[in-house]
Amino acid sequence: VVPPGVTWTEIGPRPLDNNAASGGYKYGIVTGRINSVAFASSTVAYAVGSVGGVWKTTNFSTSSPANITWTQLWDDPNFAAQSVGVIAIDPNNANTVYVGTGDSQPVAGDAFGNGIYKSSDAGANWTQYGGNLFSHYLSTGAPGTSCCALAPDENIKSLVVNPNNSNIVIAGASYGL
């Protein structure tokens, strides 16, 4: 329920060609559910989605939300991961961006991750890290429980860049750091 006098304005990114006209779960190029947003400046923002990769705007504006444009940075269908759980920007260098892949929504359709990606040029190029650590395997659920049997351990849910030492990045996965 929205309180009286409060309105919401859609600012995107907007879904593109879901390709689900037949009622199936066919994913064309879509944003998916937005999992995380990070601002590099007052006009540059990134949004990451459950199946839509990384999106960027360079004209963010609260005074003119209808004119905000978004560009999909991972638009290659062969990119190693399109599911992103979190994004973080180096507080000492706004051109350095980290994303943690994967999306855990147990048990309703997880999208697997394959590590952490880093861009040192504001999203133009990406390098994969931790692919050997965050491999494709399934857990049996949280320790001591029988729920969440399909929760992937490799999905990155949080990223923090140390503001005192940008070479230290902490990643939180489904069941550990």
Phi, psi and omega in degrees: 000126179269128179299152179303138178087354180259129178234154177248144177237126178289131179239003176085188357293149184265145179299145175241146174019080178290338177058033181249027184301332181277002178089358180271179179266062178268121180256111170276211178279109183225163174278326186071186177293132179283121182264331185200148177228141177221142179253129175270335178200187179289343181242348181251122180222155177237145174228141180236145185236165183296328177224007187250008178072217185245133178240150182221142170236143176245006180229042178296137180204127176282339180276342181220063185296333181292341182263002179291130177246144181239143176240131177280121183276334180252060187273359177281121181297344178265005178301141189301332179216137173244349179266121183232132182262332186203155176225146176217144178247136178300121181293346180260351181204101185295347177278349180262117186235136177242140171230141175256127186270163179097158181213112180261117171225066185300145348260023191262060169090071177286152172241122189287148176255170177215044173111201183243140177246142180234136172239131177258002182231044175061031174098003180287321181227151185226144175238133181273138175230145173076012179301328179284337179273322183255067186275170182281095173211160182251146176271175174259015179109176178297145181308129176081008179233162177253002179275176170057038185297342182254010183288116180289132178291334188278354182287127182272123183252342178208147177222137177225129175261126181296121182291343179266343181207097184297349177280354179253116179234129179253129179246133175253120178259187184305319184227033178172175179254000000 
